[in-house]
C-alpha cells in the first residue's frame, strides 16, 4: 500500500535535481476577508481534495489562478505564498487574470463549452470565438509563468484538467528540452459523436498530444480519447501499449482512478476539532433522534441535485411513516453563478426545496435542510460522521471524491453510500447501493433500502469499501503517475 512516506521517498530519490510543478485553474488555498480579518481557507473541489496532500508530501510548486479577494494582499510581489497556513509545506504561485480573461477563459470556454461537452447531462455546449481567444491567451499566460519559474532548470510539470488543454503545446514550444509533462483529465472524456461538434477539437487534441503522459480516471475514457485521435489527428496509435506517436513524439495514455488521503482522514476524523464541529452541526440543525441523509456538492447541473430532491419527495410519498424520523441535510457551495444555466439551477433547487418542505412538513419538522456555505476540512469530516446515509446522485462524473471521503471518514464501519451508477467511483465501490438518478422510483427505493439495511450488512459492505479506498489511496494514484513520468528522459 502506498503511503505519504513512500511518495516522499520516490520524489526525494528520483526528483532531487528537478522542479516538480502542479498547474491547475483552481488554487488549493484562497485568501479572503472575514469580519474584517484576512484568513486563508482551503479551496473547494475534487482537484484540491486530491492534490493538496500530495503537494504537502513533496514540497513542490503549485501554479494556479488567484481569484480570492485578499490573494494579492497575502502574496509577495511575485504572487507567491507558502501553504498551508499552519504547515507551509509548499509554494503556491498565483496567476492574475483580468475580469475579461476570467469571463472568456473560465466562465466562457471552459464552463460553457468544454464542461457540457464532456458531461452527458443534456446541456448544449456554447462555442464563442471570443471565448476561445481568451482561452488561448490565458493558457499562454500560464505557460509563460511556468517558464519564468523553471528558468534554466529541468522540471516535471503536472497539468490538471480541462481548463488548460493548450498548455502542453505552449510549454513544449517554449522549452522543448527542459520539461516532462503529464496532463490529468479530471472529468469524463466524451465519445466521438459528442466530441466532434467542438469547432476547436483538432487544436485541443494536438496540444494534449504534446504531453508525455495523459491520464484519465477509467479505461473507457482512454478508449474514447483514442477514438477521437484516430478520427481527427494524423498519428500512429498503438492500442496494445495505449500510446500515440505524432511528429516523432510519443504520448502514453493511462487510466489512473483518483482517490483521497485515507490515512489522513482516518487520523483527523477522531480529533477533538472534528468532535466539536460534529456537536455544533447537530445543535445548529437540531438533528437529535433523526436518521440523517447527507448530500455534499457544488451547485452544478451534473450533480443530480434536483433528482435527489425528487427522490426524497417520492420516498416520503411511498413511505409516509418516515415523516419526523429522517432529515435530508444538503450542503453545497454556489458555483459559476454568472452562467445563466447555473443561476436557473439554483432557482430550480430553491423552488423544489420550498415545494417539498411545504408538502411534507409537520408542525415541528421539515424533511429538507439546504445550506450553502464553505466548510473547513474539520467541519466537512464532522458532516460525514453525522450522516447515516450519503447520497451521491451525479448524472455523469469522472470519479466523485465525496463518495470516497464519506467512506474514509467512517472509522466505525457504519453508514450506507447510495451512489449513482454514472460515476467513475461506481466501478470500484460495488458494495454501495447503486442507483440510476434518472429513475425517481428506483432512486427512492434505493434510499429506502439503505435506511432499512441491517447494521451487520452495513458493516460488511462498508468494511469492503474502506479496504478498497485504503488500498487505492491518493498516494497510490500520485505514485503511479509520477513513477510513469520518471521513465521518460529529458531531451538533449
LINPE-V344489 format. One line per field, one symbol per residue. ss: DSSP state (~ for helix, > for strand, _ for the rest). psi: psi as a letter, one per 40 degrees, with the letter a starting at -180 (. if undefined). burial: + if it has 9 or more other ideal C-beta (glycine too) atoms within 8 Angstrom, else -. A space follows every 50 residues. Layout:
ss = ???
psi = ???
burial = ???
This chain:
ss = ___~~~~~~~~~~~____>>>>>_____>>>>>>__>>>>>>___~~~~~ ~~~~~~~~__>>>>>_____~~~~_____>>>>______>>>>>>___~~ ~~~~~~~~~~~~~~~~~~__________~~~~~~~~~~~~~~~~~~~~~~ ____>>>>>>_~~~__~~~~~~~~____>>>>>>_______~~~~_____ ~~~~~~~~____>>>>__~~~~~~~~~~~~~~___>>>____>>>>__>> >>>>>______~~~~~~~~__~~~~~~~~~~~~~~_____>>>>>>____ ____~~~~~~~~~~~~~~_~~~___>>>>>>________~~~~~~~~~~~ ~~~~~~~~~~_>__>__>>>>_____~~~~~~~~~~__>>>>____>___ ~~~~~~~~~______>>>>>__>~~~~_____>>>____~~~~~~~~~~~ ~___~~~~~~~~~~~~~~~~~__~~~~~~~~~~~~_______
psi = hhiddddddddddeedeiihhhhidhidhhhihhfeihihihiiiddddd dddddddefahhhihheideddddiaeefiihiidddfdihhhhhhiidd dddddcdcddeecddddehgefhhihhhdddddddddddddddddddddd beiiihhhihaeefdeddddddddgdeeihhihhheiihiiddddeehdf ddddddddeeidhhiididdddddddddddedhhihhhedefihhhfehh hhhihghiaigddddddddeidddddddddddddegeheihhhihhiigi eeefddddddddddddddgeeehediihhhhhiihfeehddddddddddd dddddddddeiadeiidhhhhhiiiiddddddddddidhhhhfhdhhdch edddddddegdefiihhhhhefidddddgeeihhiheegddddddddddd dehidddddddddddddddddgaddddddddddddeeiiii.
burial = ---+-+++-++---+--++++++++++++++++----+-++++--+++++ ++++++++-+++++++-+-++--++---+++-++----+++++++-+--- +++++++++++++++++++++---+-++--+++++++++++++++++-++ ---+++++++++++++++++++-++--+++++++++++++-+-+++-+-- +--+++++++++++++++--++-++++++--++-+-++---+++++---- ++++++++++++++++-++-+--++-++-+++--+-+---++++++++++ ++++++++++++++++-+---++--++++++++-----+-+++-++-++- -++--++--+----+++++------+-+++++++++++++++++++++++ ++++++++++--++++++++-+++++-++--++++++--+-+++++++++ +-+----+++++++++-+++-+++++++++++++++------
